[in-house]
């Protein structure tokens, strides 16, 4: 999937908004987009970002804790 950055987007915010994935997917996105990290922490408006299928498939492996058990 290819998405376009809007004003003030950071990479992690863009990946969360478009793919519902957190920091685990950032590495896959950076590998798919050479030079993206060189743009700095806030992406310029209109920057095209490819979110590869591998980043979309990443699932959190953290165990959930229920405080009331």
C-alpha positions as CSV (number, residue, x, y, z in Angstrom):
1,X,0.0,0.0,0.0
2,X,1.3,3.5,-0.8
3,X,0.2,6.4,1.3
4,X,0.9,10.2,1.2
5,X,2.1,12.1,4.3
6,X,0.0,15.0,5.5
7,X,1.3,18.1,7.4
8,X,3.1,17.2,10.6
9,X,3.1,13.4,10.0
10,X,5.8,11.4,11.7
11,X,6.5,8.0,10.3
12,X,5.1,6.1,13.3
13,X,1.9,8.2,13.3
14,X,1.4,7.6,9.5
15,X,1.9,3.8,9.9
16,X,-0.5,3.7,12.9
17,X,-3.2,5.7,11.0
18,X,-2.9,3.8,7.7
19,X,-2.1,0.3,8.8
20,X,-3.0,0.2,12.5
21,X,0.5,-1.0,13.4
22,X,3.0,0.4,15.9
23,X,6.7,0.6,16.2
24,X,7.2,-3.0,15.2
25,X,6.3,-2.2,11.6
26,X,8.6,0.9,11.3
27,X,11.7,-1.2,10.4
28,X,9.9,-2.9,7.5
29,X,8.6,0.5,6.2
30,X,12.1,2.0,6.4
31,X,13.6,-0.9,4.5
32,X,10.9,-0.5,1.8
33,X,11.6,3.3,1.5
34,X,15.2,4.1,0.9
35,X,16.1,7.6,2.1
36,X,13.0,8.0,4.1
37,X,14.9,8.3,7.4
38,X,17.0,11.1,5.9
39,X,13.9,13.3,5.7
40,X,13.9,13.8,9.4
41,X,11.4,13.1,12.2
42,X,8.5,15.0,10.5
43,X,7.8,14.0,6.9
44,X,7.4,16.7,4.3
45,X,3.7,17.0,3.2
46,X,3.1,14.9,0.1
47,X,5.8,12.4,0.8
48,X,4.8,9.0,-0.7
49,X,5.4,6.1,1.7
50,X,5.2,2.4,0.8
51,X,3.8,0.3,3.6
52,X,4.8,-3.3,2.6
53,X,2.6,-6.3,3.3
54,X,5.2,-7.6,5.7
55,X,4.6,-4.5,7.9
56,X,0.8,-4.9,7.7
57,X,1.1,-8.5,8.9
58,X,3.1,-7.8,12.0
59,X,1.2,-8.6,15.2
60,X,2.0,-7.7,18.7
61,X,3.2,-10.7,20.7
62,X,2.8,-9.0,24.1
63,X,0.7,-10.9,26.6
64,X,-2.3,-9.1,28.0
65,X,-2.6,-8.7,31.7
66,X,-6.0,-8.4,33.3
67,X,-5.8,-6.4,36.6
68,X,-9.0,-8.0,38.0
69,X,-8.1,-11.7,37.8
